[in-house]
Amino acid sequence: MAYQVRWQLVGRSGQPLDNGCLGESLCAYGDAVATVVEFLRPYPQVCHCPAESYWLARRSMDADLAVWVWIERHRIDEPTEVSRAWMVSGAAADQAPALVSN
């Protein structure tokens, strides 16, 4: 499994303003949580909703902007037989003629 930390900036009315990901895919859930903790460090107002697995952060209670942060889990798909047929094995690559430029 791979994990990705996503964020969304919202206005006071809940209107989405911007969104994105923090870093690349993370292999361990603990690494994803550490990424969230580091991202939320500068925010004095942070609450976590464990039932829905997200964090909400604001600079202050009367701030016009808030950021939602959550962790998504993604399956890492194994190559299918069709895609394996297109892969060159190490032995086949070693036997392939080398290109020589003059």
C-alpha positions, 0 to 999 in steps of 0.5 A, a space after each residue: 500500500 502507498 499513502 498520499 497526504 492531501 490538503 484543501 484550502 477552504 474559505 469561511 463558507 466552505 468554498 474550495 480555494 486550492 488543493 494539492 498533495 504533500 510530497 510523493 507517495 509514502 510507503 508507511 502510514 506512520 510516514 504519512 502521519 509524520 508528514 501531516 504533523 509536520 505540515 500542521 506544526 505552524 497552525 495554532 488551531 488544529 482539530 482531528 476528526 478520527 471518525 472521518 480521518 481528517 484534520 482541520 487547521 486554522 491560524 486562529 478561530 476567527 480566520 477566514 481560511 482553513 485547511 483540511 488535511 487527510 491521508 489517502 491509501 492507494 493500492 500499488 498494482 502489480 504489473 499484469 501479464 500484458 505489461 510484463 510481456 512488454 518489459 525487457 528482462 535483464 538477460 534479454 537486455 544484456 544480449 541486445 546489441 549495444 548502439 555505438 556512435 562514431 
